[in-house]
Amino acid sequence: MKLSKAIDNKEEIGKRIKEARIKKGLTQSQLGEIIGIKEIGIRQYEIGRNKPREDRLREIANALDTDYLYLLVGEDSTQRNATGLSIQNRIRKAMKDKGFTVKKLAKEANISEKGINDFLNGITNISDNILRRIAHTLSVNYRWLCLGYDLSDEKLLKQYIDITNNENFKYEDIYKIGKLLQEEMEFAGMYSDQIANILGINQHLLFQFMEGKEVIDYKTLCNISSILHIDARSLACLNRNGLSRRHINKIIETIDYLQKHGNENGLREIYDYLIEALKK
């Protein structure tokens, strides 16, 4: 069950597809021909009757020369991470700053030149181990490559102390935030790779954060929270009550729908869920 309003809103996605198509100067028929579907399929998307799959939405974004994230949630991906750059472009920037060519980087990091080129061109992915070797070779912060920020542990902790207004906030508490974020993502029906792709950040580090083994900066946390439509400060404060409002609203919507359609089994499942939730 998708719970993020921004991602779930078929009507808003449809409106943005229509606006981008008109701006591009294409008819529904022409757009359909480019991506290989019938005109009626584009029409169904634009009026909000159907929602395109992720791969289809990316095809539409490419055909309309627009940003996939803009079509999905109404924001451009260059606004969604700390640097406005993808991981690939952060590597390119570091290479330029340090005077590295791909050949030199491959040799000094002891990795395949083709592998680097394929990754920089978006053809393949690279492992976390190789990304750490690239960071070490280029003498840049691994977290900067992954997320786009370059803060010391001390400054990172101060950031969270200021946000939560809690002088007793400890570095270990950031790990607890990751665990709570994992629950929220599961509730929203989203995965770390989806979030990472949208924001242009490293999936492995995000996964490590949710496992309580890594940390992320507050700006990245805000960007993730925005996609999930939850309050970042409540997340940072480990305030489950502050996060529960959207859960309650969704449950109310679901109950109304089930009552309208006379689904007694569905109502029983909601009842059981609430009883279990209240025990926690």
Backbone bond lengths (Angstrom), bond angles and torsions (degrees), N, CA, C in turn:
res aa  C-N    CA-C-N  psi(-1)  N-CA   C-N-CA  omega(-1)  CA-C   N-CA-C  phi
1 M - - - 1.459 - - 1.523 109.09 -
2 K 1.319 118.86 112.41 1.450 122.44 -179.57 1.517 109.31 -75.48
3 L 1.339 115.96 128.02 1.447 118.96 -174.63 1.518 113.87 -115.39
4 S 1.310 118.91 -11.24 1.455 119.14 178.39 1.518 108.93 -74.46
5 K 1.342 116.34 116.88 1.467 120.35 -175.32 1.523 111.74 -58.67
6 A 1.341 115.46 -41.45 1.458 118.54 -176.44 1.521 111.08 -62.29
7 I 1.338 115.90 -41.27 1.457 119.92 -176.62 1.522 110.92 -80.93
8 D 1.324 116.95 -28.08 1.452 120.85 -176.18 1.524 113.57 -84.12
9 N 1.330 118.15 -13.02 1.456 121.34 -172.13 1.523 110.92 -79.76
10 K 1.322 115.82 93.90 1.461 120.84 -177.38 1.520 111.88 -63.37
11 E 1.360 115.79 -36.69 1.460 119.69 -178.29 1.527 111.50 -63.62
12 E 1.352 116.32 -43.67 1.462 120.10 -179.33 1.520 111.40 -67.78
13 I 1.334 116.57 -39.88 1.465 120.32 176.66 1.525 109.41 -61.28
14 G 1.336 116.04 -43.54 1.463 121.06 179.08 1.516 112.46 -61.03
15 K 1.330 116.54 -41.57 1.471 120.59 178.73 1.525 111.27 -62.16
16 R 1.338 115.70 -41.48 1.465 118.86 -179.40 1.530 111.45 -69.14
17 I 1.331 116.80 -35.60 1.469 119.70 175.78 1.524 109.68 -62.61
18 K 1.332 116.14 -44.90 1.469 120.74 -179.29 1.522 111.18 -62.77
19 E 1.327 116.47 -45.98 1.469 120.36 179.76 1.521 111.19 -60.34
20 A 1.343 116.55 -44.33 1.460 120.63 -179.25 1.530 111.34 -67.55
21 R 1.336 116.11 -36.11 1.474 119.70 178.92 1.516 110.93 -65.92
22 I 1.327 116.33 -45.33 1.467 120.74 179.52 1.523 110.46 -63.52
23 K 1.341 115.99 -41.87 1.466 120.68 178.86 1.525 110.81 -61.43
24 K 1.337 115.97 -35.12 1.463 121.45 179.25 1.520 111.33 -76.63
25 G 1.349 117.47 -15.91 1.456 121.35 179.30 1.512 114.08 81.24
26 L 1.335 116.42 28.87 1.462 120.66 -179.39 1.522 110.72 -109.09
27 T 1.330 116.17 149.41 1.455 120.74 170.83 1.526 108.32 -85.59
28 Q 1.326 116.60 168.22 1.463 119.80 176.48 1.525 110.63 -60.72
29 S 1.318 115.23 -38.61 1.461 120.60 -179.74 1.527 111.10 -63.97
30 Q 1.343 116.07 -42.97 1.463 120.15 -178.97 1.530 111.45 -66.19
31 L 1.330 116.47 -41.92 1.462 119.75 178.62 1.526 110.37 -64.01
32 G 1.342 115.59 -43.01 1.457 119.80 178.47 1.524 111.78 -59.79
33 E 1.337 116.10 -39.56 1.462 120.41 -179.54 1.532 110.32 -65.65
34 I 1.334 117.58 -38.22 1.468 121.76 -178.54 1.526 111.33 -64.19
35 I 1.332 115.96 -42.52 1.475 118.53 -176.03 1.522 112.56 -97.31
36 G 1.332 117.21 -1.80 1.458 120.31 172.10 1.509 116.06 85.78
37 I 1.344 117.44 31.75 1.469 119.86 173.65 1.527 109.19 -131.24
38 K 1.323 116.57 167.58 1.455 120.54 -178.36 1.528 111.56 -75.99
39 E 1.330 114.93 158.66 1.470 121.15 -179.42 1.525 111.37 -56.12
40 I 1.336 116.94 -38.27 1.467 120.13 -178.29 1.532 111.19 -63.00
41 G 1.350 115.94 -30.19 1.461 119.53 178.02 1.523 111.38 -64.45
42 I 1.338 116.23 -42.83 1.472 120.72 177.07 1.531 109.74 -64.53
43 R 1.325 116.21 -40.92 1.468 120.26 -179.56 1.540 110.63 -61.79
44 Q 1.338 115.64 -41.32 1.474 120.03 179.75 1.528 110.66 -63.67
45 Y 1.334 116.43 -37.38 1.469 119.53 176.82 1.529 110.40 -64.70
46 E 1.322 116.12 -46.89 1.466 120.68 -171.96 1.526 113.24 -68.78
47 I 1.312 117.72 -29.62 1.463 119.40 178.72 1.526 111.45 -89.69
48 G 1.342 116.23 -0.42 1.463 119.98 176.49 1.507 114.90 81.38
49 R 1.316 117.45 15.71 1.464 119.52 178.97 1.521 110.70 -78.94
50 N 1.319 116.71 -38.61 1.460 121.61 176.64 1.524 109.89 -122.91
51 K 1.331 115.55 151.99 1.462 120.64 176.66 1.523 109.35 -111.18
52 P 1.331 117.76 127.02 1.463 119.14 -179.45 1.521 112.41 -66.43
53 R 1.334 116.31 144.46 1.460 120.85 173.17 1.530 109.12 -62.25
54 E 1.331 116.03 164.53 1.467 119.60 -178.05 1.527 111.74 -58.44
55 D 1.348 116.90 -45.39 1.458 118.84 -178.41 1.525 111.56 -66.57
56 R 1.334 116.42 -35.03 1.462 120.32 178.34 1.528 111.03 -68.91
57 L 1.336 116.09 -39.67 1.462 119.64 179.79 1.524 110.47 -65.04
58 R 1.323 116.44 -36.56 1.466 119.98 177.04 1.528 110.35 -65.72
59 E 1.337 117.45 -38.18 1.466 121.25 177.17 1.531 110.19 -63.00
60 I 1.327 115.97 -42.10 1.468 120.92 178.91 1.522 110.07 -63.65
61 A 1.344 116.17 -44.44 1.473 120.49 179.48 1.523 110.60 -59.96
62 N 1.328 116.94 -43.63 1.471 120.54 178.95 1.516 111.38 -63.95
63 A 1.334 116.25 -42.19 1.469 120.50 -179.16 1.526 112.01 -65.32
64 L 1.328 116.59 -30.70 1.468 121.19 -176.83 1.521 112.31 -98.64
65 D 1.340 116.73 5.47 1.476 121.49 -179.28 1.523 111.62 52.99
66 T 1.325 115.33 44.36 1.459 119.67 177.83 1.517 109.59 -128.41
67 D 1.303 116.72 174.62 1.454 121.86 -175.75 1.530 110.81 -86.35
68 Y 1.331 116.07 132.51 1.468 120.65 179.35 1.520 111.56 -56.54
69 L 1.336 116.05 -43.76 1.459 119.98 -178.90 1.526 111.50 -64.10
70 Y 1.351 116.11 -34.59 1.468 118.35 177.53 1.523 110.51 -61.42
71 L 1.321 117.38 -44.74 1.466 120.29 179.24 1.531 110.48 -64.39
72 L 1.333 116.90 -36.78 1.459 121.14 -175.51 1.520 112.74 -74.08
73 V 1.334 116.97 -50.64 1.464 119.50 -174.12 1.525 114.26 -128.48
74 G 1.345 117.80 1.70 1.464 119.36 175.51 1.504 114.58 87.51
75 E 1.341 117.67 12.43 1.457 120.73 178.93 1.514 109.16 -131.58
76 D 1.340 115.27 145.78 1.454 120.70 179.98 1.521 110.32 -79.83
77 S 1.321 117.13 140.74 1.466 120.42 -175.67 1.520 112.82 -63.78
78 T 1.342 118.25 -23.33 1.457 119.57 179.77 1.514 111.53 -70.71
79 Q 1.345 117.58 -10.20 1.453 121.09 177.93 1.524 111.03 -98.86
80 R 1.345 118.30 2.23 1.447 119.75 -167.10 1.522 115.92 -108.72
81 N 1.347 118.36 6.04 1.456 117.95 170.02 1.512 109.43 -138.31
82 A 1.304 116.98 171.15 1.454 121.21 -167.99 1.524 113.64 -61.98
83 T 1.331 118.68 -29.63 1.459 120.50 -177.00 1.525 112.99 -105.50
84 G 1.333 117.48 -14.50 1.456 119.00 -172.36 1.512 111.54 77.26
85 L 1.338 117.45 11.96 1.461 121.90 -178.36 1.517 110.37 -119.77
86 S 1.324 115.83 154.67 1.454 120.37 172.20 1.529 108.24 -80.64
87 I 1.329 116.87 169.52 1.470 120.03 176.57 1.525 109.59 -58.05
88 Q 1.342 116.12 -42.95 1.469 119.91 -179.70 1.526 111.55 -59.03
89 N 1.323 116.73 -43.47 1.462 119.29 -178.39 1.526 112.32 -72.90
90 R 1.343 116.54 -26.82 1.461 117.85 174.83 1.529 109.86 -68.94
91 I 1.349 116.19 -37.47 1.462 119.38 175.84 1.529 109.76 -64.45
92 R 1.330 116.87 -44.62 1.466 120.08 178.76 1.526 111.22 -59.19
93 K 1.324 116.37 -42.31 1.464 120.58 179.79 1.525 110.64 -62.49
94 A 1.341 115.44 -45.48 1.467 119.24 179.76 1.529 110.83 -63.69
95 M 1.327 116.61 -39.82 1.467 120.29 178.08 1.524 110.93 -61.58
96 K 1.323 115.68 -43.30 1.467 120.16 179.90 1.528 110.70 -65.19
97 D 1.335 116.26 -44.39 1.467 120.87 -178.94 1.530 111.85 -63.66
98 K 1.330 116.13 -34.95 1.465 120.84 -176.22 1.532 112.47 -95.20
99 G 1.338 117.63 -2.01 1.457 121.12 179.23 1.514 114.13 73.34
100 F 1.346 116.16 34.53 1.464 121.39 -179.22 1.522 110.73 -99.56
101 T 1.331 115.82 138.83 1.457 121.35 165.65 1.528 107.19 -96.06
102 V 1.322 117.00 168.82 1.464 120.04 176.58 1.531 110.15 -60.80
103 K 1.324 115.40 -40.00 1.467 120.14 -179.40 1.526 110.78 -62.51
104 K 1.336 116.73 -43.61 1.465 120.64 -179.39 1.529 110.95 -67.09
105 L 1.343 116.32 -42.01 1.464 120.35 179.13 1.524 110.82 -62.10
106 A 1.345 115.70 -44.23 1.469 120.24 -179.61 1.526 111.00 -61.26
107 K 1.322 116.61 -42.01 1.463 121.13 -178.25 1.523 111.46 -67.33
108 E 1.353 117.19 -47.62 1.467 120.18 -174.71 1.528 112.55 -75.55
109 A 1.348 116.39 -27.71 1.470 119.60 178.38 1.528 111.29 -91.22
110 N 1.358 115.33 -4.71 1.465 121.86 -180.00 1.523 111.80 57.47
111 I 1.330 115.17 49.28 1.464 121.27 177.34 1.529 109.37 -132.56
112 S 1.319 116.71 167.50 1.460 122.29 -175.29 1.529 111.36 -70.87
113 E 1.327 115.52 130.78 1.464 120.48 176.12 1.528 110.48 -61.97
114 K 1.332 116.38 -40.95 1.465 120.48 178.39 1.523 110.64 -63.84
115 G 1.350 115.99 -39.26 1.459 119.80 179.60 1.522 111.87 -61.06
116 I 1.348 116.35 -41.47 1.471 120.38 178.29 1.521 110.07 -64.97
117 N 1.325 116.27 -47.13 1.471 119.83 -179.73 1.525 111.79 -60.46
118 D 1.340 115.89 -43.66 1.468 119.65 179.92 1.525 110.85 -62.73
119 F 1.332 116.83 -39.98 1.470 119.73 178.74 1.521 111.04 -67.83
120 L 1.333 117.00 -45.34 1.467 120.49 -178.98 1.523 111.68 -62.76
121 N 1.320 116.75 -28.35 1.467 121.18 179.72 1.528 112.94 -93.91
122 G 1.344 116.33 6.22 1.460 120.15 175.70 1.510 114.97 75.63
123 I 1.332 117.44 18.45 1.464 120.77 -177.67 1.528 111.08 -84.95
124 T 1.327 115.57 -42.48 1.462 120.15 -179.59 1.528 110.22 -132.40
125 N 1.333 115.37 170.73 1.451 121.34 174.95 1.517 108.81 -101.22
126 I 1.344 116.32 170.70 1.459 119.93 174.26 1.520 108.54 -129.13
127 S 1.313 115.78 157.49 1.455 120.39 -178.36 1.523 110.68 -75.46
128 D 1.323 115.04 162.33 1.457 119.97 177.94 1.523 110.55 -63.28
129 N 1.318 116.87 -36.27 1.463 121.21 179.82 1.525 110.98 -60.94
130 I 1.332 117.17 -43.47 1.465 120.92 179.66 1.529 110.42 -67.95
131 L 1.336 116.39 -38.06 1.467 119.60 178.71 1.529 110.48 -62.59
132 R 1.325 116.51 -37.98 1.475 119.92 177.40 1.528 110.68 -66.86
133 R 1.316 117.13 -36.64 1.470 120.19 177.81 1.517 111.34 -67.59
134 I 1.324 116.13 -37.27 1.467 119.78 176.88 1.524 109.94 -64.48
135 A 1.340 116.65 -44.59 1.466 120.77 179.17 1.524 110.42 -60.37
136 H 1.338 116.45 -43.70 1.460 120.58 -179.47 1.533 110.75 -64.49
137 T 1.327 116.71 -43.80 1.463 121.16 -178.35 1.521 111.61 -64.56
138 L 1.331 116.35 -38.83 1.466 120.87 -178.79 1.530 112.16 -86.65
139 S 1.338 116.92 -1.79 1.474 122.68 -179.75 1.525 111.79 56.45
140 V 1.340 115.30 46.84 1.463 120.25 176.35 1.523 108.54 -124.05
141 N 1.318 115.10 160.89 1.455 121.60 -179.22 1.529 110.16 -68.22
142 Y 1.340 115.82 128.78 1.470 120.57 179.32 1.525 111.20 -57.81
143 R 1.339 117.03 -42.07 1.466 120.06 -179.87 1.524 111.07 -65.99
144 W 1.320 116.58 -31.80 1.476 118.64 176.94 1.522 110.33 -63.83
145 L 1.328 116.65 -43.32 1.466 119.01 176.97 1.525 110.82 -61.75
146 C 1.325 116.63 -40.99 1.463 121.13 -175.42 1.531 112.93 -73.87
147 L 1.329 116.29 -43.95 1.468 120.28 -169.23 1.515 114.38 -119.31
148 G 1.320 117.27 -22.15 1.466 119.31 -179.83 1.508 114.00 96.93
149 Y 1.325 118.55 14.71 1.459 119.82 175.40 1.519 109.24 -128.37
150 D 1.330 116.05 157.58 1.455 120.90 -177.01 1.523 108.64 -137.66
151 L 1.332 116.28 78.12 1.449 121.84 -178.40 1.528 110.11 -115.83
152 S 1.313 116.20 142.36 1.461 119.57 172.21 1.523 108.38 -70.13
153 D 1.337 116.60 161.99 1.462 119.98 178.27 1.526 111.02 -58.07
154 E 1.336 116.11 -36.97 1.459 120.64 -179.10 1.526 111.31 -64.93
155 K 1.333 116.70 -45.42 1.467 120.53 179.66 1.525 111.33 -68.61
156 L 1.336 115.93 -35.54 1.465 120.09 178.30 1.526 110.26 -62.91
157 L 1.326 116.43 -44.45 1.455 120.52 179.17 1.527 110.77 -63.83
158 K 1.343 117.09 -42.13 1.467 120.95 179.24 1.530 110.78 -61.13
159 Q 1.333 115.88 -36.27 1.463 120.95 178.35 1.527 110.25 -58.07
160 Y 1.318 116.37 -46.13 1.467 120.67 -179.15 1.529 111.75 -72.37
161 I 1.318 117.52 -34.63 1.469 120.42 176.44 1.523 110.12 -61.94
162 D 1.335 116.29 -43.20 1.469 120.96 179.41 1.526 111.66 -65.61
163 I 1.325 116.02 -42.00 1.467 120.64 -177.60 1.523 110.94 -67.42
164 T 1.316 116.52 -44.39 1.472 120.72 -176.62 1.524 112.19 -83.76
165 N 1.339 116.07 -12.79 1.472 121.33 -176.54 1.524 110.60 56.14
166 N 1.338 113.91 40.86 1.463 120.67 -176.34 1.524 109.25 -130.50
167 E 1.331 115.84 104.31 1.462 120.63 -178.10 1.527 112.24 -66.67
168 N 1.331 116.27 -19.05 1.460 120.80 -179.62 1.528 113.09 -89.83
169 F 1.333 116.20 1.64 1.468 120.66 179.00 1.525 108.93 -62.04
170 K 1.324 116.61 129.71 1.461 121.80 -177.38 1.527 110.91 -110.79
171 Y 1.320 114.54 160.19 1.464 120.11 179.72 1.524 110.87 -57.82
172 E 1.345 116.75 -36.20 1.468 120.63 -179.76 1.529 112.20 -64.42
173 D 1.350 116.64 -24.06 1.464 120.21 -179.71 1.526 111.61 -65.76
174 I 1.330 116.34 -26.71 1.468 119.68 178.31 1.528 109.65 -63.88
175 Y 1.337 116.63 -35.11 1.466 120.23 177.11 1.533 110.69 -64.28
176 K 1.331 116.01 -36.42 1.464 119.99 179.05 1.534 110.71 -65.49
177 I 1.334 115.87 -34.06 1.471 120.13 177.11 1.517 109.59 -60.37
178 G 1.333 115.93 -40.86 1.468 120.09 179.30 1.508 112.44 -60.11
179 K 1.331 116.61 -41.76 1.466 121.08 178.73 1.525 110.83 -63.06
180 L 1.336 116.05 -42.27 1.466 120.27 -179.84 1.529 110.42 -68.05
181 L 1.333 116.17 -38.16 1.463 120.20 177.19 1.522 110.73 -61.35
182 Q 1.327 116.83 -38.49 1.462 120.83 178.62 1.527 110.81 -59.65
183 E 1.325 116.53 -42.07 1.467 120.68 177.40 1.527 110.68 -61.38
184 E 1.329 116.23 -42.96 1.463 120.56 -179.05 1.519 111.66 -65.56
185 M 1.316 116.76 -39.60 1.462 120.17 179.21 1.524 111.03 -66.95
186 E 1.322 116.02 -40.32 1.472 119.87 177.76 1.524 109.91 -63.83
187 F 1.329 116.74 -40.54 1.457 120.96 178.86 1.521 111.15 -64.24
188 A 1.337 115.83 -33.77 1.467 120.92 -179.99 1.522 112.68 -83.24
189 G 1.338 117.00 -4.92 1.462 119.70 179.93 1.509 113.17 70.13
190 M 1.350 117.18 29.55 1.458 120.86 179.63 1.522 109.76 -117.20
191 Y 1.346 114.90 159.64 1.457 121.04 -177.53 1.519 110.15 -120.18
192 S 1.343 115.24 159.79 1.460 120.16 -176.88 1.519 111.93 -60.48
193 D 1.350 117.97 -34.69 1.463 118.88 -179.43 1.526 111.76 -67.82
194 Q 1.344 117.50 -35.04 1.457 120.50 176.99 1.523 110.87 -64.31
195 I 1.329 116.27 -48.03 1.461 120.87 179.18 1.521 110.41 -61.17
196 A 1.325 116.50 -45.06 1.467 121.00 -178.33 1.518 111.36 -61.62
197 N 1.330 117.45 -42.54 1.462 120.94 179.82 1.521 111.64 -65.29
198 I 1.319 116.73 -39.98 1.457 120.64 179.69 1.528 111.38 -63.85
199 L 1.343 116.06 -41.49 1.460 120.47 -174.02 1.522 114.05 -91.55
200 G 1.325 117.83 -10.96 1.458 119.57 -177.52 1.514 112.19 71.42
201 I 1.340 116.38 39.80 1.457 121.23 179.17 1.521 109.40 -122.23
202 N 1.337 116.07 172.16 1.459 120.87 -175.37 1.524 111.29 -80.81
203 Q 1.322 116.65 124.12 1.460 121.90 -177.14 1.527 111.88 -64.25
204 H 1.340 115.95 -40.49 1.465 119.20 -176.38 1.524 110.71 -63.39
205 L 1.335 117.57 -43.32 1.458 119.39 -179.22 1.525 110.83 -65.52
206 L 1.341 116.34 -39.23 1.463 119.96 177.45 1.523 110.59 -62.17
207 F 1.329 116.33 -42.25 1.462 120.75 178.10 1.526 110.35 -63.23
208 Q 1.334 116.82 -41.79 1.464 121.67 178.15 1.522 111.17 -62.13
209 F 1.335 116.36 -37.16 1.463 121.10 177.81 1.525 110.26 -62.50
210 M 1.315 116.95 -44.57 1.454 120.73 -179.13 1.531 112.00 -70.62
211 E 1.339 116.72 -20.29 1.453 121.22 176.19 1.527 111.58 -86.62
212 G 1.346 116.52 -2.51 1.459 120.33 -178.93 1.508 113.67 77.20
213 K 1.350 116.93 27.52 1.469 121.04 -177.58 1.525 112.68 -117.75
214 E 1.321 117.86 -6.41 1.464 122.47 179.65 1.522 108.81 -142.41
215 V 1.335 116.18 173.96 1.467 120.92 178.42 1.521 109.26 -130.32
216 I 1.330 116.07 156.92 1.455 121.18 174.20 1.523 109.03 -131.68
217 D 1.305 116.44 161.27 1.460 120.57 -179.85 1.523 110.61 -78.47
218 Y 1.337 115.91 165.82 1.465 119.93 -175.42 1.527 111.94 -69.70
219 K 1.324 118.29 -33.01 1.467 120.13 179.20 1.523 110.89 -62.36
220 T 1.336 115.65 -43.25 1.463 119.14 177.28 1.518 110.28 -63.73
221 L 1.334 116.73 -39.73 1.467 120.76 177.46 1.527 110.66 -60.72
222 C 1.337 116.51 -40.09 1.473 120.78 177.62 1.520 111.12 -63.06
223 N 1.336 116.80 -41.96 1.459 120.43 179.82 1.530 111.60 -63.49
224 I 1.327 116.18 -41.99 1.468 120.58 178.09 1.526 109.93 -65.08
225 S 1.333 116.12 -44.06 1.464 121.17 -179.84 1.517 111.30 -61.07
226 S 1.339 116.16 -37.35 1.461 120.52 179.36 1.521 111.30 -61.98
227 I 1.327 116.83 -41.20 1.465 120.98 178.56 1.525 110.86 -65.49
228 L 1.344 116.04 -39.43 1.457 120.47 -179.01 1.521 113.12 -82.88
229 H 1.350 115.56 -6.40 1.463 121.65 -179.69 1.528 111.86 61.18
230 I 1.334 115.92 45.84 1.457 121.10 175.44 1.521 108.71 -126.79
231 D 1.318 116.59 167.00 1.456 121.87 -176.56 1.526 110.27 -86.12
232 A 1.338 116.14 118.55 1.462 120.86 -176.32 1.526 111.84 -64.82
233 R 1.330 117.05 -37.37 1.465 118.91 -178.09 1.537 110.89 -67.85
234 S 1.333 116.46 -38.95 1.469 119.17 176.11 1.518 110.20 -62.20
235 L 1.322 115.75 -36.75 1.463 120.59 177.80 1.525 110.09 -64.98
236 A 1.340 116.86 -46.30 1.457 121.51 -179.66 1.526 111.60 -64.35
237 C 1.334 116.21 -34.00 1.465 120.91 179.31 1.524 112.39 -83.50
238 L 1.339 116.43 1.14 1.465 122.11 -177.27 1.525 110.86 56.72
239 N 1.329 115.02 38.09 1.467 122.14 -176.49 1.521 109.51 -97.23
240 R 1.315 116.58 94.95 1.461 120.78 -179.44 1.525 111.83 -64.13
241 N 1.323 117.31 -33.85 1.468 120.04 179.57 1.520 111.23 -62.73
242 G 1.329 116.18 -36.64 1.452 119.82 178.88 1.511 112.61 -69.05
243 L 1.328 116.25 -22.82 1.460 120.66 179.97 1.521 112.03 -91.27
244 S 1.342 117.42 -16.75 1.460 120.69 -168.99 1.521 114.08 -77.77
245 R 1.347 117.62 -16.87 1.463 119.18 -175.02 1.528 111.88 -57.61
246 R 1.329 116.23 -44.70 1.466 117.88 -178.27 1.528 110.34 -67.51
247 H 1.348 116.92 -31.38 1.459 120.06 177.58 1.535 109.43 -64.21
248 I 1.333 115.59 -45.44 1.458 120.50 -179.42 1.526 110.40 -62.39
249 N 1.334 116.09 -44.77 1.471 119.91 179.87 1.521 111.18 -60.16
250 K 1.342 116.03 -40.73 1.454 119.40 -179.33 1.527 110.65 -68.19
251 I 1.325 116.71 -39.01 1.464 120.35 178.32 1.527 110.17 -63.17
252 I 1.336 116.68 -42.40 1.468 120.85 178.58 1.528 110.32 -60.71
253 E 1.342 116.33 -44.78 1.463 120.43 178.71 1.528 110.68 -60.56
254 T 1.338 115.46 -42.51 1.466 120.29 -178.73 1.519 111.27 -65.98
255 I 1.338 116.67 -42.36 1.461 120.68 178.96 1.524 110.63 -62.19
256 D 1.328 116.91 -44.20 1.472 121.05 178.11 1.522 110.74 -57.80
257 Y 1.344 115.06 -43.09 1.464 119.88 -179.22 1.529 110.85 -65.49
258 L 1.340 116.29 -44.47 1.468 120.22 -178.05 1.523 111.34 -66.47
259 Q 1.332 116.34 -38.21 1.471 119.92 177.91 1.525 110.54 -64.48
260 K 1.319 114.86 -41.83 1.460 120.25 -178.95 1.521 111.10 -61.24
261 H 1.336 115.89 -35.55 1.468 120.01 -176.44 1.529 112.29 -101.92
262 G 1.324 116.47 8.79 1.468 120.63 175.14 1.510 114.71 61.31
263 N 1.318 116.92 37.04 1.467 120.68 -178.01 1.525 109.83 -92.71
264 E 1.321 116.78 90.31 1.461 121.11 -176.84 1.529 112.34 -68.86
265 N 1.331 117.41 -35.90 1.470 120.17 178.82 1.521 110.88 -63.72
266 G 1.332 115.29 -40.95 1.459 119.90 178.41 1.514 111.76 -64.26
267 L 1.332 117.08 -40.10 1.463 121.25 178.39 1.525 110.74 -64.84
268 R 1.328 116.57 -37.57 1.462 120.57 178.10 1.531 110.43 -64.16
269 E 1.333 116.95 -39.92 1.469 120.72 178.50 1.523 110.87 -64.00
270 I 1.336 117.09 -41.12 1.466 121.08 177.57 1.524 109.96 -63.23
271 Y 1.324 116.50 -42.02 1.469 121.41 179.91 1.527 110.00 -61.20
272 D 1.326 116.71 -46.61 1.468 121.31 -179.91 1.523 110.78 -62.67
273 Y 1.348 115.59 -39.00 1.472 120.36 179.74 1.532 109.66 -62.87
274 L 1.336 117.35 -44.27 1.460 120.92 -178.36 1.514 111.26 -64.89
275 I 1.324 117.04 -39.54 1.460 121.13 179.10 1.538 109.64 -62.03
276 E 1.321 116.82 -44.35 1.478 120.70 179.28 1.519 111.12 -65.71
277 A 1.358 116.33 -39.27 1.466 120.96 -178.99 1.517 110.94 -64.62
278 L 1.332 116.51 -37.97 1.458 120.67 -178.29 1.527 112.08 -71.45
279 K 1.322 117.11 -19.17 1.466 120.71 178.16 1.517 111.92 -76.83
280 K 1.347 116.51 -20.82 1.456 120.85 -174.59 1.530 110.63 -77.81
